[in-house]
Amino acid sequence: MAGTRRTIILWSLAAMALLALAALPLGGSLAAPVSQPELTPTATQTATATPAPAIDIGNATPIACGQAIAGTTSGAANNVSVYGCAPWLPETGPERVFSLSLQTSSDMDALLGDLNSDLDLFLLTGSSPASCIAFGDNAISARALTAGTYYLVVDGFDGAAGSFQFNVWCPLAVTATPTPTVTPTITPRPTMLHHYLPLLFHSTEARR
């Protein structure tokens, strides 16, 4: 029994030796451990938000109802190319901005004249081109505008720039009406009293 156990142990040792030899490379030396590549962290790029285009209302030229102004878009800022009320028009020229303040609700008509280039007209309620509420090739008619500030923008179609004459009318703008001054009137004495007072005095003297 002891001999059988010794034989099994010897065979086990021999098998382990064979397995160890099989793991050796042909050159007879142990293989060097394979080094793991170091992972280099990759910097994450942060997206930069692109500011939305806006007209320059800070440098808008004030214009009033009934006023006419001669101007030009040449040399002006070119901040907006597409307007929300007419997205199919490529307004890639420079734009000239006017501000119109209405004290009460009113209609408004605006007209471009004396043009030497293809200029268009836009009516906005703010600096964003998405706030456009009306446009025209060279004229705009807006009805029942509420009180507030509006921006009229002269822009160039397909890169156009040039001079113009600009007129604005507000036919329903309410003007202050002067309050009439009340003039006191003299009330005449009754006609009968005017005639009978002398007779009454004459009768009194006659009795004396």
Order of alpha helices (4+ residues) and beta strands (2+ residues): alpha-beta-beta-beta-beta-beta-beta-beta-beta-beta-alpha
